Amino acid sequence: MPHRPYLLVHARAKFAESLAIGLLLVAAASAQTPKLNIRTKNGLPFEERGKEQYERLAKQFDLKKYTITRDIIVERGAINHSRPVLTLNMRFLDDDDLALSAYVHEQAHWVLTERHSGNTKELFEDLEKTFPNLDYHVPEGDGELRSSYFHIAVCMLEWQAMEELVGPQRALREMEWKQKDHYKAIYALVLASREQVEKILRRHDIQW
């Protein structure tokens, strides 16, 4: 028959294990993606597939930290944009990582407009001084000087979010893919000068 000291130690270990599991379950429950209000623009079957993809990703990943606005429109043929309502297309139906990156990219725009609208002038000046002569013409930039510089911050926030969500290797893969697809100069700059960009973001307290 086991000695009582062994039973006491065993009981304490089981209690500690149960407590740890309970705390993890509580943390997981409190960090779930908030309920998203996703609707399609035209009710097309193709748009419904996009809606289902983002609903699935919201269940698969904890997007609470990366969800500023919960109102989302899925629209066939649209260019992804953040305002006035966050709108996503179905370009990445066959690549969940790229679809997820589009989601956090547009949410990152809301980080700037909702939390840092008062210091965007200083952010722009800091970025332009650090990285002069950024090519803002499409496809190197977004076609406008100021917003292309702001996209440096947005793309950095996107990269940080994707690293936390899918890991460094998959996050790097999507960043390198986008560098060859659109905002080429912006993504190239972020990839080559991450430390400098993150330093600027910290200086202006820009974070998720």
One Martini backbone bead per residue (centre of mass of N, CA, C, O) as a GRO file, in nm:
protein
  208
    1MET     BB    1   0.096   0.036   0.023
    2PRO     BB    2   0.096   0.350  -0.005
    3HIS     BB    3   0.221   0.622   0.105
    4ARG     BB    4   0.103   0.919   0.215
    5PRO     BB    5   0.310   1.112   0.085
    6TYR     BB    6   0.261   1.015  -0.202
    7LEU     BB    7  -0.039   1.087  -0.217
    8LEU     BB    8   0.001   1.390  -0.170
    9VAL     BB    9   0.182   1.449  -0.412
   10HIS     BB   10  -0.009   1.336  -0.628
   11ALA     BB   11  -0.246   1.523  -0.568
   12ARG     BB   12  -0.098   1.789  -0.621
   13ALA     BB   13  -0.023   1.729  -0.917
   14LYS     BB   14  -0.314   1.693  -1.020
   15PHE     BB   15  -0.409   1.974  -0.939
   16ALA     BB   16  -0.205   2.137  -1.107
   17GLU     BB   17  -0.288   2.018  -1.379
   18SER     BB   18  -0.587   2.103  -1.370
   19LEU     BB   19  -0.533   2.405  -1.336
   20ALA     BB   20  -0.374   2.449  -1.598
   21ILE     BB   21  -0.595   2.356  -1.791
   22GLY     BB   22  -0.810   2.557  -1.697
   23LEU     BB   23  -0.650   2.816  -1.769
   24LEU     BB   24  -0.625   2.755  -2.072
   25LEU     BB   25  -0.928   2.745  -2.132
   26VAL     BB   26  -0.990   3.032  -2.040
   27ALA     BB   27  -0.796   3.177  -2.231
   28ALA     BB   28  -0.917   3.069  -2.493
   29ALA     BB   29  -1.207   3.177  -2.448
   30SER     BB   30  -1.107   3.489  -2.414
   31ALA     BB   31  -0.945   3.474  -2.724
   32GLN     BB   32  -1.155   3.479  -2.924
   33THR     BB   33  -1.306   3.543  -3.196
   34PRO     BB   34  -1.510   3.760  -3.281
   35LYS     BB   35  -1.801   3.827  -3.406
   36LEU     BB   36  -1.865   3.827  -3.745
   37ASN     BB   37  -1.987   4.058  -4.003
   38ILE     BB   38  -2.050   3.868  -4.276
   39ARG     BB   39  -2.095   3.977  -4.617
   40THR     BB   40  -2.232   3.997  -4.923
   41LYS     BB   41  -2.276   4.194  -5.198
   42ASN     BB   42  -2.450   3.977  -5.417
   43GLY     BB   43  -2.497   3.661  -5.345
   44LEU     BB   44  -2.284   3.489  -5.463
   45PRO     BB   45  -2.144   3.184  -5.467
   46PHE     BB   46  -1.850   3.287  -5.468
   47GLU     BB   47  -1.889   3.469  -5.218
   48GLU     BB   48  -1.972   3.244  -5.022
   49ARG     BB   49  -1.695   3.110  -5.022
   50GLY     BB   50  -1.549   3.349  -4.892
   51LYS     BB   51  -1.715   3.361  -4.636
   52GLU     BB   52  -1.649   3.071  -4.541
   53GLN     BB   53  -1.346   3.110  -4.518
   54TYR     BB   54  -1.348   3.339  -4.298
   55GLU     BB   55  -1.510   3.177  -4.090
   56ARG     BB   56  -1.303   2.951  -4.063
   57LEU     BB   57  -1.056   3.124  -3.981
   58ALA     BB   58  -1.196   3.240  -3.720
   59LYS     BB   59  -1.188   2.948  -3.588
   60GLN     BB   60  -0.884   2.862  -3.630
   61PHE     BB   61  -0.818   3.156  -3.535
   62ASP     BB   62  -0.691   3.406  -3.322
   63LEU     BB   63  -0.839   3.740  -3.397
   64LYS     BB   64  -0.875   3.947  -3.172
   65LYS     BB   65  -0.615   4.128  -3.203
   66TYR     BB   66  -0.693   4.155  -3.541
   67THR     BB   67  -0.981   4.301  -3.458
   68ILE     BB   68  -1.139   4.606  -3.513
   69THR     BB   69  -1.337   4.520  -3.734
   70ARG     BB   70  -1.650   4.325  -3.796
   71ASP     BB   71  -1.711   4.452  -4.072
   72ILE     BB   72  -1.772   4.248  -4.369
   73ILE     BB   73  -1.698   4.229  -4.720
   74VAL     BB   74  -1.775   4.017  -4.995
   75GLU     BB   75  -1.622   4.081  -5.327
   76ARG     BB   76  -1.636   4.048  -5.646
   77GLY     BB   77  -1.364   4.227  -5.795
   78ALA     BB   78  -1.243   4.358  -5.567
   79ILE     BB   79  -1.054   4.581  -5.392
   80ASN     BB   80  -0.893   4.576  -5.130
   81HIS     BB   81  -1.042   4.736  -4.833
   82SER     BB   82  -1.115   4.931  -4.533
   83ARG     BB   83  -1.294   5.163  -4.666
   84PRO     BB   84  -1.571   5.192  -4.488
   85VAL     BB   85  -1.566   4.882  -4.549
   86LEU     BB   86  -1.437   4.589  -4.511
   87THR     BB   87  -1.293   4.451  -4.817
   88LEU     BB   88  -1.310   4.130  -4.985
   89ASN     BB   89  -1.188   3.899  -5.188
   90MET     BB   90  -1.136   3.572  -5.383
   91ARG     BB   91  -0.831   3.521  -5.467
   92PHE     BB   92  -0.762   3.313  -5.195
   93LEU     BB   93  -0.922   3.033  -5.184
   94ASP     BB   94  -0.639   2.842  -5.218
   95ASP     BB   95  -0.508   3.045  -4.977
   96ASP     BB   96  -0.510   3.096  -4.646
   97ASP     BB   97  -0.266   3.279  -4.591
   98LEU     BB   98  -0.341   3.506  -4.793
   99ALA     BB   99  -0.620   3.559  -4.679
  100LEU     BB  100  -0.522   3.632  -4.394
  101SER     BB  101  -0.337   3.867  -4.483
  102ALA     BB  102  -0.566   4.043  -4.591
  103TYR     BB  103  -0.711   4.081  -4.327
  104VAL     BB  104  -0.475   4.209  -4.154
  105HIS     BB  105  -0.413   4.439  -4.344
  106GLU     BB  106  -0.689   4.589  -4.320
  107GLN     BB  107  -0.682   4.607  -4.010
  108ALA     BB  108  -0.422   4.783  -3.997
  109HIS     BB  109  -0.558   5.039  -4.098
  110TRP     BB  110  -0.732   5.068  -3.837
  111VAL     BB  111  -0.503   5.121  -3.645
  112LEU     BB  112  -0.432   5.399  -3.763
  113THR     BB  113  -0.725   5.539  -3.769
  114GLU     BB  114  -0.819   5.467  -3.464
  115ARG     BB  115  -0.528   5.508  -3.286
  116HIS     BB  116  -0.342   5.727  -3.501
  117SER     BB  117  -0.467   5.999  -3.625
  118GLY     BB  118  -0.285   6.221  -3.462
  119ASN     BB  119   0.021   6.092  -3.588
  120THR     BB  120   0.055   6.073  -3.909
  121LYS     BB  121   0.244   6.304  -3.976
  122GLU     BB  122   0.491   6.198  -3.816
  123LEU     BB  123   0.507   5.925  -3.955
  124PHE     BB  124   0.554   6.021  -4.240
  125GLU     BB  125   0.812   6.188  -4.187
  126ASP     BB  126   0.979   5.951  -4.077
  127LEU     BB  127   0.963   5.764  -4.323
  128GLU     BB  128   1.068   5.965  -4.541
  129LYS     BB  129   1.343   6.020  -4.405
  130THR     BB  130   1.439   5.716  -4.394
  131PHE     BB  131   1.275   5.663  -4.694
  132PRO     BB  132   1.361   5.793  -4.959
  133ASN     BB  133   1.222   5.767  -5.272
  134LEU     BB  134   0.965   5.622  -5.295
  135ASP     BB  135   0.796   5.409  -5.502
  136TYR     BB  136   0.440   5.481  -5.568
  137HIS     BB  137   0.399   5.337  -5.818
  138VAL     BB  138   0.235   5.129  -6.000
  139PRO     BB  139   0.337   4.834  -5.831
  140GLU     BB  140   0.523   4.955  -5.601
  141GLY     BB  141   0.272   5.102  -5.513
  142ASP     BB  142  -0.052   5.276  -5.472
  143GLY     BB  143  -0.020   5.586  -5.622
  144GLU     BB  144   0.049   5.726  -5.337
  145LEU     BB  145   0.256   5.871  -5.127
  146ARG     BB  146   0.141   5.863  -4.836
  147SER     BB  147   0.007   5.576  -4.846
  148SER     BB  148   0.269   5.426  -4.908
  149TYR     BB  149   0.403   5.492  -4.640
  150PHE     BB  150   0.179   5.367  -4.463
  151HIS     BB  151   0.223   5.078  -4.582
  152ILE     BB  152   0.470   5.010  -4.423
  153ALA     BB  153   0.322   4.975  -4.154
  154VAL     BB  154   0.108   4.773  -4.247
  155CYS     BB  155   0.306   4.547  -4.346
  156MET     BB  156   0.438   4.509  -4.070
  157LEU     BB  157   0.184   4.424  -3.917
  158GLU     BB  158   0.124   4.185  -4.095
  159TRP     BB  159   0.380   4.024  -4.034
  160GLN     BB  160   0.345   4.001  -3.730
  161ALA     BB  161   0.073   3.856  -3.737
  162MET     BB  162   0.159   3.608  -3.909
  163GLU     BB  163   0.370   3.498  -3.716
  164GLU     BB  164   0.164   3.438  -3.485
  165LEU     BB  165  -0.036   3.257  -3.659
  166VAL     BB  166   0.185   3.072  -3.867
  167GLY     BB  167   0.467   3.166  -3.861
  168PRO     BB  168   0.766   3.261  -3.998
  169GLN     BB  169   0.776   3.099  -4.268
  170ARG     BB  170   0.487   3.160  -4.376
  171ALA     BB  171   0.510   3.466  -4.354
  172LEU     BB  172   0.748   3.500  -4.549
  173ARG     BB  173   0.615   3.379  -4.795
  174GLU     BB  174   0.390   3.596  -4.829
  175MET     BB  175   0.577   3.840  -4.852
  176GLU     BB  176   0.736   3.740  -5.103
  177TRP     BB  177   0.493   3.714  -5.288
  178LYS     BB  178   0.399   4.015  -5.275
  179GLN     BB  179   0.660   4.143  -5.387
  180LYS     BB  180   0.575   4.016  -5.686
  181ASP     BB  181   0.272   4.155  -5.711
  182HIS     BB  182   0.252   4.402  -5.489
  183TYR     BB  183   0.396   4.651  -5.347
  184LYS     BB  184   0.700   4.596  -5.407
  185ALA     BB  185   0.867   4.823  -5.262
  186ILE     BB  186   0.739   4.789  -4.984
  187TYR     BB  187   0.803   4.491  -4.926
  188ALA     BB  188   1.106   4.515  -4.976
  189LEU     BB  189   1.161   4.716  -4.749
  190VAL     BB  190   1.056   4.548  -4.511
  191LEU     BB  191   1.243   4.303  -4.558
  192ALA     BB  192   1.521   4.479  -4.549
  193SER     BB  193   1.403   4.695  -4.291
  194ARG     BB  194   1.275   4.594  -4.021
  195GLU     BB  195   1.421   4.732  -3.785
  196GLN     BB  196   1.356   5.024  -3.871
  197VAL     BB  197   1.050   5.003  -3.882
  198GLU     BB  198   1.004   4.908  -3.588
  199LYS     BB  199   1.129   5.157  -3.459
  200ILE     BB  200   0.917   5.355  -3.563
  201LEU     BB  201   0.669   5.220  -3.439
  202ARG     BB  202   0.766   5.250  -3.146
  203ARG     BB  203   0.793   5.563  -3.147
  204HIS     BB  204   0.458   5.566  -3.217
  205ASP     BB  205   0.301   5.330  -3.084
  206ILE     BB  206   0.270   5.094  -3.306
  207GLN     BB  207   0.017   4.845  -3.252
  208TRP     BB  208  -0.187   4.573  -3.169
   0.00000   0.00000   0.00000
